Amino acid sequence: MFNTKDLQNEIIKLKKENDICVLAHSYQTQDILEVADFVGDSFALSRLASTAPQKTLLMCGVRFMAETAKILSPQKKVILSHPDAGCPMAEQLTVEELRELKKQYPQCAVVVYINSTSELKTECDVCVTSASALGVVSKMPQKDILFIPDCNLGSWIAKQLPEKNFHFIKGGCPVHMQITPEEVDIARAKHPNALLLVHPECLKAVTERADFAGSTTEIINYVAKSDAKQFIIGTDNTIVQHLQFEHPQKEFYPLSKGCICKDMRLTTLVDVLNCIKGTAGEEILIPDETIKKARICIDRMLG
């Protein structure tokens, strides 16, 4: 019988022997983050994936993240830690539907959130993450923007860029979208001295009432720099746990106990070990032409 530390030690040993780089999204559990070579949000991982020297990348996250890693490092073997770990938002818009939207808005540049399929990215002008979206879109010469698929992140950006015209679809993250303004009221009443930090994938009515809105990494950095001692966290509740580890002298509370991405939670520490052994996970294979076309919009984001 193994305990957590035994499994972690075995993973660290075998990943070095097998030349495997473990990439872990911040929504993974703490035991997985502790054995990863790189930890971050989608923006950080998209950069790190292309710089890792190892020949094999193990993505502990969801499918679109593994696809992004493969697009940026087509010469490497990329493994998704759990074959069923998808992203509901990434599946909300098909290529055919996007082509119809482009006909409706021919004047618009198409900005696609990284939470999208590799096929959808082939039809877009530029890719963004929650951390990079504002900076990328603000520098675009086009005034008219079709932002897909997350209308909540899109409206948050639009509010800060009134000089541009935005068009959206009714898409978004079902996990963040379920957080309600009523939960904000309850959390504020329980913790009146706490700052409210939320992800811009939340509903506009939630984001507008926050003390700070930003990507996962931006929320983590905000806490590190803040003199405040109490925080209400409006994103996946694993971030509450991670922040507790990083700042034990501060207090953290989840805005909504239901803010849990089930797809992110599919990957376990044993899955990571078995992937490194070559007995689990799924190798990501993308046609060369798709990689070539999808990379254009990603490279524009990375600059």
VOMI-298794 format. One record per atom (N, C-alpha, C): x, z, y. Coordinates in steps of 0.05 Angstrom, whole numbers. Layout:
BEGIN
        X        Z        Y
        X        Z        Y
...
# end
This chain:
BEGIN
        X        Z        Y
       17        0      -24
        0        0        0
       18        0       25
       12      -18       43
       27      -21       68
       13       -7       91
       28        3      111
       16       12      136
       23       -9      157
       13       -4      182
       17      -23      203
       46      -29      208
       62       -8      209
       91      -11      215
      105      -28      194
       97      -23      168
      109      -39      147
      103      -69      150
       79      -75      156
       71     -103      160
       86     -115      184
       87     -100      205
      101     -110      229
      131     -116      223
      144      -98      209
      172     -101      202
      176     -126      185
      158     -130      166
      160     -154      149
      156     -180      165
      137     -179      183
      132     -203      200
      157     -209      217
      168     -189      230
      192     -193      247
      215     -204      230
      218     -194      207
      240     -203      189
      236     -233      181
      212     -239      171
      207     -266      161
      205     -287      182
      195     -280      206
      193     -301      227
      221     -310      236
      240     -292      235
      268     -299      242
      280     -317      220
      275     -309      195
      285     -325      172
      274     -353      171
      248     -355      179
      234     -381      176
      233     -397      202
      247     -387      223
      248     -401      249
      221     -406      261
      205     -384      262
      178     -386      272
      175     -369      298
      163     -382      318
      157     -368      343
      128     -360      343
      122     -334      347
       95     -324      347
       85     -322      376
       65     -337      382
       52     -337      408
       25     -322      406
       21     -302      423
       -4     -286      421
      -18     -285      447
      -43     -293      447
      -59     -290      471
      -65     -261      477
      -68     -254      502
      -72     -226      510
      -97     -214      497
     -116     -229      488
     -140     -218      476
     -136     -211      446
     -112     -216      435
     -106     -207      408
     -102     -176      409
     -105     -164      385
     -103     -135      384
      -74     -126      388
      -70     -100      394
      -44      -90      401
      -24      -93      379
      -32      -90      354
      -13      -92      332
       -1     -120      329
      -17     -140      337
       -7     -167      337
       12     -173      361
        4     -163      384
       21     -166      408
       49     -155      403
       51     -134      388
       76     -120      384
       96     -137      367
       86     -157      353
      105     -173      336
      108     -201      348
       95     -206      371
       96     -233      382
      122     -237      398
      131     -262      399
      154     -270      416
      145     -273      445
      121     -284      448
      110     -288      475
       81     -279      475
       73     -265      496
       46     -255      500
       37     -264      528
       12     -274      530
        2     -281      557
      -25     -293      556
      -35     -302      579
      -61     -317      580
      -55     -346      574
      -76     -362      577
      -73     -391      570
      -51     -405      586
      -49     -398      612
      -30     -411      629
       -1     -404      621
        3     -378      616
       30     -369      608
       38     -382      581
       20     -382      562
       26     -392      535
       31     -423      536
       16     -436      554
       19     -465      556
       47     -472      565
       59     -456      582
       86     -460      591
      107     -452      570
      103     -428      558
      122     -418      539
      123     -434      513
      101     -446      506
      100     -461      481
      120     -484      481
      124     -496      504
      142     -519      506
      172     -511      509
      177     -486      514
      205     -477      518
      216     -462      494
      199     -454      475
      209     -439      452
      228     -456      435
      250     -445      427
      270     -461      412
      263     -464      382
      245     -448      372
      238     -450      343
      224     -476      336
      227     -484      311
      215     -509      302
      185     -506      295
      176     -482      291
      149     -477      284
      136     -457      303
      112     -463      313
       98     -445      331
       73     -434      316
       70     -408      316
       46     -396      305
       29     -386      328
        6     -398      333
      -12     -390      355
      -32     -370      345
      -30     -345      355
      -49     -325      349
      -69     -325      372
      -90     -340      369
     -109     -344      390
     -132     -361      379
     -141     -381      394
     -162     -399      385
     -153     -428      385
     -170     -445      375
     -161     -473      369
     -151     -488      393
     -164     -487      416
     -155     -503      439
     -127     -494      448
     -120     -469      444
      -93     -460      451
      -72     -472      432
      -79     -473      407
      -60     -485      387
      -58     -515      393
      -80     -528      400
      -79     -557      407
      -61     -561      432
      -64     -544      452
      -47     -546      475
      -18     -544      469
      -11     -525      451
       17     -521      442
       27     -546      428
       10     -559      412
       18     -583      398
       22     -606      417
        4     -608      437
        7     -630      457
       33     -627      472
       41     -603      479
       65     -599      494
       90     -599      477
       87     -595      451
      110     -595      433
      103     -611      408
       98     -637      411
       89     -653      388
      109     -655      365
      135     -650      371
      155     -651      350
      156     -626      333
      141     -606      342
      142     -580      327
      117     -578      309
      120     -561      289
       97     -554      272
       82     -531      285
       56     -535      289
       40     -515      302
       18     -505      283
       17     -478      280
       -2     -466      262
      -22     -449      277
      -48     -453      272
      -68     -435      283
      -72     -412      263
      -71     -388      274
      -71     -364      256
      -96     -361      239
     -119     -370      249
     -144     -369      233
     -159     -395      237
     -165     -410      216
     -178     -436      218
     -205     -436      232
     -219     -413      231
     -246     -411      243
     -246     -401      271
     -222     -396      283
     -221     -385      310
     -224     -408      330
     -248     -412      339
     -254     -433      358
     -260     -420      385
     -272     -437      403
     -280     -427      429
     -307     -440      436
     -328     -425      437
     -355     -437      443
     -355     -454      468
     -340     -445      489
     -339     -461      514
     -327     -488      509
     -306     -489      493
     -292     -514      488
     -310     -535      474
     -331     -525      461
     -348     -542      446
     -374     -549      461
     -376     -542      487
     -401     -546      502
     -404     -574      513
     -383     -590      513
     -385     -617      525
     -370     -636      507
     -383     -658      500
     -370     -679      484
     -357     -700      502
     -340     -716      490
     -328     -738      504
     -349     -758      515
     -369     -763      498
     -390     -782      506
     -406     -771      530
     -411     -745      529
     -426     -733      552
     -409     -734      577
     -384     -729      575
     -366     -730      598
     -365     -758      610
     -365     -778      593
     -364     -806      603
     -389     -812      618
     -412     -801      610
     -437     -805      625
     -436     -791      652
     -424     -767      652
     -421     -752      677
     -403     -767      697
     -383     -780      686
     -364     -795      704
     -378     -819      716
     -398     -830      702
     -414     -851      713
     -432     -841      736
     -442     -816      732
     -459     -804      753
     -444     -796      778
     -418     -789      774
     -402     -780      796
     -376     -796      797
     -378     -822      803
     -354     -839      802
     -334     -833      824
     -343     -819      845
     -325     -812      867
     -308     -787      861
     -314     -773      839
     -302     -747      834
     -277     -749      817
     -257     -732      823
     -235     -726      805
     -245     -706      785
     -238     -710      759
     -248     -692      738
     -227     -671      733
     -235     -646      737
     -218     -623      732
     -228     -608      708
     -212     -605      687
     -221     -593      662
     -207     -566      658
     -223     -546      651
     -212     -520      644
     -197     -523      618
     -176     -508      614
     -160     -511      590
     -176     -504      565
     -197     -488      569
     -215     -482      546
     -232     -506      539
     -219     -527      528
     -232     -552      522
     -216     -565      500
     -229     -584      486
     -215     -598      464
     -194     -617      474
     -176     -624      456
     -155     -644      464
     -168     -671      470
     -190     -678      456
     -203     -703      461
     -215     -704      489
     -227     -682      497
     -240     -681      524
     -218     -684      545
     -195     -673      541
     -174     -674      561
     -164     -703      565
     -168     -720      546
     -159     -748      549
     -175     -763      571
     -198     -752      578
     -216     -765      597
     -214     -752      625
     -196     -734      629
     -195     -718      654
     -171     -724      671
     -173     -717      696
     -151     -722      715
     -130     -700      714
     -140     -675      713
     -121     -652      713
     -133     -629      698
     -116     -614      684
     -124     -590      669
     -117     -566      686
     -134     -545      684
     -127     -520      698
     -133     -496      680
     -121     -473      686
     -128     -448      674
     -140     -430      696
     -150     -407      689
     -161     -389      709
     -139     -380      728
     -114     -379      719
      -92     -370      736
      -83     -392      755
      -85     -417      746
      -74     -439      762
      -95     -455      777
     -120     -452      771
     -141     -469      781
     -142     -471      811
     -142     -449      825
     -144     -449      854
     -121     -464      867
      -96     -459      857
      -73     -472      869
      -73     -502      863
      -80     -509      838
      -80     -538      831
     -101     -553      846
     -126     -543      847
     -147     -558      860
     -143     -559      890
     -132     -538      902
     -128     -538      931
     -108     -560      940
      -90     -567      922
      -69     -587      929
      -78     -616      922
     -101     -619      909
     -110     -646      902
     -119     -661      926
     -112     -686      929
     -121     -702      952
     -150     -708      952
     -163     -709      929
     -191     -716      927
     -208     -693      938
     -229     -701      953
     -248     -682      964
     -270     -675      945
     -277     -694      928
     -300     -690      909
     -289     -683      881
     -299     -661      870
     -289     -651      845
     -312     -647      825
     -308     -658      801
     -326     -652      779
     -311     -632      762
     -320     -607      762
     -306     -585      748
     -321     -579      722
     -306     -581      699
     -319     -576      673
     -301     -558      656
     -312     -543      636
     -341     -540      632
     -352     -514      644
     -335     -496      655
     -343     -470      664
     -353     -470      693
     -379     -468      697
     -390     -468      724
     -385     -442      739
     -380     -420      724
     -374     -395      738
     -346     -394      750
     -326     -402      734
     -299     -405      745
     -299     -426      767
     -314     -448      763
     -315     -469      783
     -327     -460      809
     -349     -445      808
     -362     -435      833
     -344     -415      847
     -328     -399      832
     -310     -380      844
     -288     -395      860
     -279     -418      849
     -259     -434      862
     -272     -448      887
     -296     -458      883
     -309     -473      904
     -314     -455      929
     -320     -430      924
     -324     -411      947
     -299     -409      964
     -275     -411      951
     -250     -408      966
     -240     -435      977
     -253     -457      969
     -245     -483      979
     -270     -498      991
     -281     -487     1013
     -305     -499     1024
     -302     -527     1034
     -277     -536     1037
     -272     -563     1047
     -276     -584     1026
     -280     -576     1001
     -284     -595      979
     -313     -593      968
     -321     -615      956
     -348     -617      945
     -346     -615      914
     -360     -595      903
     -358     -590      874
     -384     -597      860
     -381     -607      835
     -404     -612      818
     -397     -598      791
     -418     -586      779
     -414     -571      754
     -434     -579      733
     -429     -570      708
     -449     -570      687
     -456     -541      681
     -476     -537      665
     -484     -509      658
     -468     -499      634
     -442     -496      638
     -425     -487      616
     -411     -461      624
     -399     -449      604
     -384     -424      610
     -379     -408      585
     -365     -386      589
     -358     -368      567
     -382     -349      561
     -393     -351      537
     -417     -335      530
     -410     -305      530
     -385     -298      525
     -378     -270      525
     -377     -258      553
     -364     -272      571
     -362     -262      599
     -389     -265      613
     -404     -285      606
     -430     -290      619
     -451     -269      613
     -447     -254      592
     -467     -234      585
     -464     -208      601
     -443     -205      615
     -439     -182      633
     -459     -184      656
     -474     -163      662
     -495     -165      682
     -488     -148      706
     -501     -154      729
     -498     -138      753
     -507     -109      748
     -527     -105      730
     -536      -78      724
     -514      -62      711
     -497      -75      695
     -475      -61      682
     -454      -53      703
     -452      -69      724
     -434      -62      746
     -444      -36      760
     -470      -35      765
     -482      -11      777
     -477       14      760
     -481       11      734
     -477       34      716
     -448       43      715
     -430       23      714
     -401       30      713
     -392       43      739
     -402       32      761
     -395       43      787
     -405       72      790
     -429       77      780
     -440      104      782
     -425      124      764
     -416      115      741
     -401      132      722
     -372      137      733
     -361      117      746
     -333      119      754
     -330      111      784
     -340      127      802
     -342      120      830
     -314      116      843
     -294      127      832
     -267      124      844
     -251      101      832
     -263       87      813
     -248       65      799
     -252       38      813
     -231       22      812
     -232       -5      822
     -243      -23      800
     -259      -42      808
     -271      -61      789
     -256      -87      789
     -243      -94      767
     -228     -119      764
     -242     -136      743
     -248     -161      750
     -263     -179      732
     -250     -206      730
     -257     -219      708
     -248     -247      704
     -268     -266      717
     -259     -288      730
     -277     -306      743
     -295     -322      724
     -292     -318      698
     -312     -330      680
     -338     -314      680
     -338     -291      693
     -363     -275      695
     -382     -289      714
     -407     -281      712
     -428     -292      730
     -420     -287      759
     -429     -305      777
     -423     -302      805
     -432     -275      816
     -455     -266      807
     -466     -240      816
     -449     -217      809
     -433     -220      788
     -414     -199      779
     -388     -201      795
     -378     -225      796
     -352     -230      809
     -353     -222      838
     -375     -228      852
     -378     -222      880
     -377     -192      886
     -383     -176      866
     -384     -147      870
     -359     -133      861
     -339     -148      853
     -314     -137      843
     -294     -131      866
     -276     -113      861
     -254     -108      880
     -233     -130      878
     -231     -142      853
     -212     -163      849
     -222     -180      826
     -218     -207      829
     -225     -226      808
     -200     -243      803
     -193     -246      777
     -170     -262      771
     -167     -265      741
     -147     -281      733
     -142     -286      705
     -133     -260      691
     -131     -262      665
     -122     -238      649
      -96     -228      659
      -76     -246      662
      -50     -238      672
      -51     -227      700
      -67     -239      717
      -70     -229      745
      -82     -201      746
     -101     -196      728
     -113     -169      726
      -92     -149      717
      -76     -156      697
      -55     -138      687
      -34     -133      709
      -27     -154      724
       -7     -151      746
      -19     -134      769
      -44     -138      774
      -57     -122      795
      -56      -92      789
      -61      -85      764
      -60      -57      756
      -32      -46      760
      -12      -62      752
       16      -53      753
       25      -47      781
       14      -63      800
       23      -60      828
        5      -40      844
      -18      -33      833
      -36      -17      848
      -29       13      847
      -35       27      868
      -31       56      869
      -56       71      858
      -77       56      853
     -102       68      843
      -97       79      815
     -113       98      807
     -110      112      781
     -132      106      761
     -154       94      771
     -176       88      753
     -186       59      757
     -192       45      735
     -200       17      736
     -222       12      716
     -242       -4      725
     -262      -15      708
     -255      -44      702
     -252      -51      677
     -242      -77      669
     -265      -95      659
     -269     -118      674
     -290     -136      667
     -279     -161      653
     -268     -158      630
     -259     -180      613
     -258     -170      585
     -248     -185      566
     -247     -177      538
     -235     -148      536
     -249     -132      520
     -242     -104      520
     -214      -97      507
     -202     -117      495
     -174     -112      486
     -156     -106      509
     -163     -117      532
     -146     -113      556
     -146      -84      564
     -169      -70      560
     -170      -41      565
     -149      -27      548
     -148      -34      522
     -129      -22      504
     -101      -28      512
      -95      -53      518
      -67      -60      526
      -58      -45      551
      -76      -43      570
      -69      -30      595
      -65        0      590
      -80       12      572
      -75       40      565
      -47       44      553
      -38       25      538
      -11       27      527
       10       24      549
        5        6      567
       25        0      588
       25       21      610
        2       33      616
        0       52      638
      -16       77      629
       -3       93      612
      -17      117      601
      -25      138      622
      -13      136      646
      -19      154      667
      -43      146      683
      -54      122      677
      -78      113      691
     -101      112      671
     -126      110      682
     -150      110      666
     -164       83      668
     -174       73      645
     -186       47      643
     -213       49      628
     -233       34      639
     -260       35      627
     -270        6      624
     -283        0      602
     -294      -27      599
     -319      -29      616
     -322      -52      630
     -346      -57      645
     -370      -60      626
     -365      -74      604
     -387      -79      584
     -376      -75      556
     -388      -58      541
     -379      -53      513
     -383      -78      496
     -399      -97      505
     -404     -121      489
     -385     -144      496
     -366     -140      514
     -348     -161      522
     -325     -163      501
     -331     -175      479
     -312     -178      457
     -314     -206      446
     -292     -221      447
     -291     -248      435
     -288     -246      405
     -308     -254      391
     -308     -252      361
     -287     -271      350
     -284     -294      363
     -264     -313      352
     -236     -303      355
     -229     -290      377
     -203     -278      380
     -198     -256      360
     -220     -242      353
     -217     -219      335
     -215     -227      305
     -218     -253      299
     -216     -262      272
     -188     -258      260
     -167     -262      277
     -140     -260      267
     -132     -230      264
     -121     -224      240
     -112     -197      234
      -81     -197      231
      -69     -174      230
      -41     -172      226
      -33     -184      199
      -49     -180      179
      -44     -192      152
      -45     -222      153
      -63     -233      169
      -64     -262      173
      -38     -272      184
      -27     -258      204
       -2     -266      216
       20     -266      195
       21     -245      178
       41     -244      157
       38     -267      138
       14     -273      130
        9     -294      110
       15     -322      122
        9     -325      148
       16     -350      161
       47     -355      160
       62     -334      166
       91     -336      166
      101     -341      138
       87     -331      118
       94     -337       90
       86     -365       81
       69     -378       97
       60     -405       90
       35     -406       73
       21     -383       71
       -3     -382       53
      -29     -380       68
      -28     -381       95
      -53     -378      111
      -50     -395      136
      -72     -395      152
      -71     -411      176
      -77     -440      172
      -77     -455      193
      -82     -484      192
      -62     -499      210
      -49     -519      199
      -31     -535      215
      -48     -553      233
      -41     -554      259
      -55     -570      278
      -43     -598      278
      -60     -618      272
      -51     -646      272
      -68     -662      292
      -56     -675      311
      -70     -690      331
      -58     -718      332
      -75     -739      333
      -65     -767      334
      -46     -771      358
      -25     -787      355
       -6     -791      376
      -18     -801      402
      -38     -819      400
      -51     -830      424
      -66     -808      439
      -79     -790      424
      -93     -768      437
      -73     -749      451
      -51     -743      438
      -30     -727      450
      -20     -739      476
      -15     -765      475
       -4     -779      498
      -24     -778      522
      -49     -783      517
      -69     -783      539
      -75     -755      548
      -78     -736      530
      -85     -709      538
      -62     -696      553
      -38     -703      547
      -15     -690      560
      -14     -697      590
      -25     -720      598
      -24     -728      626
      -36     -707      644
      -60     -697      636
      -74     -678      654
      -61     -650      652
      -49     -644      629
      -35     -618      627
      -10     -618      643
        5     -640      642
       30     -642      657
       25     -640      687
        2     -651      696
       -5     -649      724
       -9     -620      733
      -19     -604      714
      -23     -575      720
        4     -561      721
       21     -567      702
       47     -553      700
       66     -561      722
       61     -585      733
       77     -594      755
      105     -602      748
# end
